[in-house]
């Protein structure tokens, strides 16, 4: 387990984060400049916090009050950098075994490196140099070099940012398989790509302007963000300020741009300021009798084609909505008479 509560002030930026994560992959997701990489640097000992504590597997790595700060090399933390930071003058096998030189004999290092080479599927590349490898192969060398030291914490800082788009997903799955099969500790993955975070992580920590705004299991977080900022980070396109909110015995009536929407009472949240719905959860219908709740007339204002799905911009009353429709159902959507905002997919947000 990793328990973090730290503050760090830079010239024009303030980091103030607190979180506790268990074993497994946790993604730190947020826009550029929100403090993701700085958080990793503080954990690794490359930056020293101004205040707080860092506890890893019941071992205190940093404690400002007690003036304790374990040196970076003694923290047993593996760090895979954006550019992989491989030694260009060393072969693959020497890069991977670099961190073992002070601990093991030469024969032991060779044995461990051979095992790791097989695990990361690079057997036969032992004597290659980094500039002879593809981006994906370099990534695996960097990961192998980190995992071979058996770290208590694995930090991955934008591991796919240097890779071409068409091979990213393939390499994501390779990376995930290697970690799942060879590492059981805490993994922190820094990314600004929400799709990447969703595919790879078990839990997600949302960061904005140096502060944690939401943390939790990925499915719940993506389906039900708690605040406007969290909804924006995960890419929710339909967020509207509430004009009035009335709670009845069983349901909630929410007025937005003159439109009254119905929500389940269980979804009521104190201090709500906005209501939202994901673009992919908006439905189209021809039989309005099947959808009496939150069913409205609409007009199409714009159609933006995509390879597998299409963005359809619509207007109902004075409310502009963005929907996402699979291309196979596009004609059906465009010829529909009604739009439905399903009650189970509407959620309230705080500011």
KAGI-V244362 format. One record per residue. N is the residue number from 1. PSI is psi in whole degrees, 0 to 359 (NA if undefined). NEAR is the number of other C-alpha atoms within 8 Angstrom. D_FIRST is the distance of its C-alpha to the first C-alpha in Angstrom with 2 decimals. Layout:
n: <N N>
psi: <PSI PSI>
near: <NEAR NEAR>
d_first: <D_FIRST D_FIRST>
This chain:
n: <1 2 3 4 5 6 7 8 9 10 11 12 13 14 15 16 17 18 19 20 21 22 23 24 25 26 27 28 29 30 31 32 33 34 35 36 37 38 39 40 41 42 43 44 45 46 47 48 49 50 51 52 53 54 55 56 57 58 59 60 61 62 63 64 65 66 67 68 69 70 71 72 73 74 75 76 77 78 79 80 81 82 83 84 85 86 87 88 89 90 91 92 93 94 95 96 97 98 99 100 101 102 103 104 105 106 107 108 109 110 111 112 113 114 115 116 117 118 119 120 121 122 123 124 125 126 127 128 129 130 131 132 133 134 135 136 137 138 139 140 141 142 143 144 145 146 147 148 149 150 151 152 153 154 155 156 157 158 159 160 161 162 163 164 165 166 167 168 169 170 171 172 173 174 175 176 177 178 179 180 181 182 183 184 185 186 187 188 189 190 191 192 193 194 195 196 197 198 199 200 201 202 203 204 205 206 207 208 209 210 211 212 213 214 215 216 217 218 219 220 221 222 223 224 225 226 227 228 229 230 231 232 233 234 235 236 237 238 239 240 241 242 243 244 245 246 247 248 249 250 251 252 253 254 255 256 257 258 259 260 261 262 263 264 265 266 267 268 269 270 271 272 273 274 275 276 277 278 279 280 281 282 283 284 285 286 287 288 289 290 291 292 293 294 295 296 297 298 299 300 301 302 303 304 305 306 307 308 309 310 311 312 313 314 315 316 317 318 319 320 321 322 323 324 325 326 327 328 329 330 331 332 333 334 335 336 337 338 339 340 341 342 343 344 345 346 347 348 349 350 351>
psi: <146 126 118 135 95 156 142 123 122 183 309 24 140 123 128 90 143 128 160 125 146 180 148 182 122 126 134 109 134 167 165 138 11 354 11 305 325 323 314 318 323 320 320 348 10 338 146 121 158 341 162 196 151 117 124 118 49 14 123 118 331 134 103 316 322 12 45 131 105 136 150 315 344 6 346 50 130 136 116 112 165 317 11 335 42 152 113 336 358 147 171 312 326 329 313 321 3 319 358 354 325 355 326 158 163 316 324 321 315 321 314 320 319 319 316 322 322 319 322 10 47 20 130 350 15 320 10 157 158 322 356 3 156 169 319 322 320 320 318 325 315 320 318 319 326 312 332 339 359 61 157 340 135 121 126 111 102 58 347 6 336 5 151 147 320 346 0 310 322 315 331 313 324 312 315 318 317 316 313 326 340 1 133 9 201 131 127 121 117 131 156 7 111 327 318 315 318 320 324 328 157 318 160 135 118 130 135 127 45 8 147 123 342 147 134 186 136 320 314 320 317 324 325 72 156 333 166 317 317 318 322 320 321 2 19 128 342 92 124 141 137 135 321 152 118 130 120 196 321 334 170 137 121 124 126 119 40 356 132 120 145 133 159 143 327 342 4 139 128 148 25 138 339 159 149 160 139 145 324 350 356 136 157 148 156 329 96 341 336 346 72 337 131 42 127 158 157 165 145 128 336 146 123 103 150 175 311 340 162 139 124 115 129 167 130 118 234 16 121 129 147 126 158 124 129 142 331 341 13 313 320 318 315 337 5 157 338 154 143 129 92 134 327 348 358 139 151 149 151 162 NA>
near: <11 11 12 12 11 14 12 11 9 6 4 5 8 10 13 11 11 9 8 8 9 7 9 10 12 14 15 14 16 12 9 6 6 11 12 14 8 8 9 10 10 11 9 11 11 8 9 7 9 9 10 13 13 14 12 12 7 6 6 9 12 12 13 11 7 5 7 9 8 9 7 9 5 6 10 11 10 12 10 14 10 12 6 10 8 8 7 8 5 10 12 13 12 8 12 14 14 8 8 9 10 5 5 8 7 7 6 8 12 9 8 10 12 9 8 10 13 9 8 10 6 10 8 5 8 10 8 9 11 12 6 6 10 7 8 9 9 12 10 10 12 13 9 12 13 14 11 11 10 8 10 11 12 14 13 13 13 11 12 8 6 8 9 6 6 5 8 10 8 7 9 11 9 8 9 9 8 11 9 8 6 7 9 8 10 15 12 12 14 13 14 9 7 11 6 9 14 9 6 11 13 11 11 15 13 13 16 12 10 13 10 13 11 11 10 9 9 11 6 9 13 8 6 7 12 11 10 12 9 12 11 9 12 8 7 12 9 10 10 8 8 12 8 7 9 7 10 8 5 7 10 13 12 13 12 13 8 7 9 9 9 11 13 11 11 4 8 9 7 4 5 11 10 13 13 12 14 11 12 7 10 13 8 10 12 7 6 9 5 5 10 7 8 12 11 8 9 11 7 10 8 7 9 7 7 8 6 6 10 14 12 13 12 13 12 11 9 8 9 8 10 11 13 11 12 9 10 5 8 10 7 7 10 7 6 10 9 12 13 13 12 11 10 6 9 11 10 13 14 10 8>
d_first: <0.00 3.80 6.58 9.95 13.48 16.15 19.82 22.02 25.73 27.68 31.41 31.39 27.77 25.25 21.46 19.75 16.29 13.64 10.69 7.21 5.79 4.55 6.11 9.53 11.67 11.67 15.03 15.99 19.55 22.42 25.85 26.74 26.43 23.82 21.35 19.09 19.84 20.00 16.40 15.47 18.06 16.68 13.22 15.23 17.64 20.54 20.98 20.65 19.75 22.50 20.36 16.95 13.71 10.82 8.16 6.01 5.14 7.65 9.89 11.67 12.82 14.95 16.62 19.88 21.35 21.13 22.15 19.38 18.50 17.48 19.68 18.55 19.76 17.78 14.26 13.96 13.07 15.14 17.06 19.56 22.03 24.37 27.31 25.40 26.87 28.46 31.05 34.36 36.35 34.17 34.42 31.62 31.11 31.14 28.67 26.19 26.82 26.91 23.63 24.76 28.08 27.25 25.50 27.60 31.29 32.98 33.47 29.83 28.79 31.36 30.14 26.47 27.66 29.97 27.26 25.07 28.24 28.77 25.27 25.65 29.27 31.04 33.08 36.44 35.16 34.41 37.23 36.89 36.02 33.69 36.76 37.91 34.88 34.19 31.38 29.40 30.04 28.98 25.68 25.16 26.17 23.64 20.86 22.27 22.49 18.80 17.64 20.18 18.38 15.33 12.83 9.18 9.02 11.95 13.82 16.83 19.34 21.99 22.36 25.39 27.30 29.63 30.58 33.60 33.12 34.76 32.30 29.02 28.30 29.23 26.93 24.05 24.40 24.79 21.60 19.73 21.37 20.61 16.85 16.80 19.04 17.62 13.89 11.10 7.97 6.70 10.16 11.62 15.29 17.77 20.96 23.87 24.94 24.07 25.38 23.17 20.05 21.27 22.07 18.92 15.94 14.44 13.68 15.45 15.21 18.82 19.85 23.41 25.10 22.02 20.56 18.15 20.66 18.74 15.39 15.15 15.97 18.40 21.44 21.63 20.99 23.74 26.10 25.69 24.69 25.08 26.97 29.66 27.49 24.78 27.63 29.19 26.14 25.76 29.50 31.16 34.87 36.43 35.47 38.28 38.91 39.95 43.48 43.37 41.14 42.66 40.98 43.29 43.05 41.31 40.74 40.23 42.85 41.64 44.25 43.52 46.41 48.88 47.11 45.91 42.80 41.74 38.16 36.82 36.52 32.96 31.98 33.30 31.09 32.22 33.22 33.44 35.35 35.20 35.35 34.17 34.42 33.20 36.14 35.63 35.83 39.34 42.05 45.77 48.40 52.14 52.47 51.62 52.30 49.07 47.09 48.62 45.49 44.51 47.13 49.14 51.73 50.56 51.86 50.34 50.20 48.65 47.52 45.21 45.23 42.29 42.04 40.56 40.51 42.47 41.75 44.38 44.91 46.72 48.18 48.73 50.67 49.38 45.81 44.79 42.16 40.51 40.20 39.06 41.31 41.21 44.35 45.63 45.88 47.03 50.70 49.92 47.89 50.57 53.32 51.56 53.08 50.04 46.44 43.88 40.76 39.11 38.12 34.83 33.77 34.64 31.96 32.14 30.39 30.15 31.18>
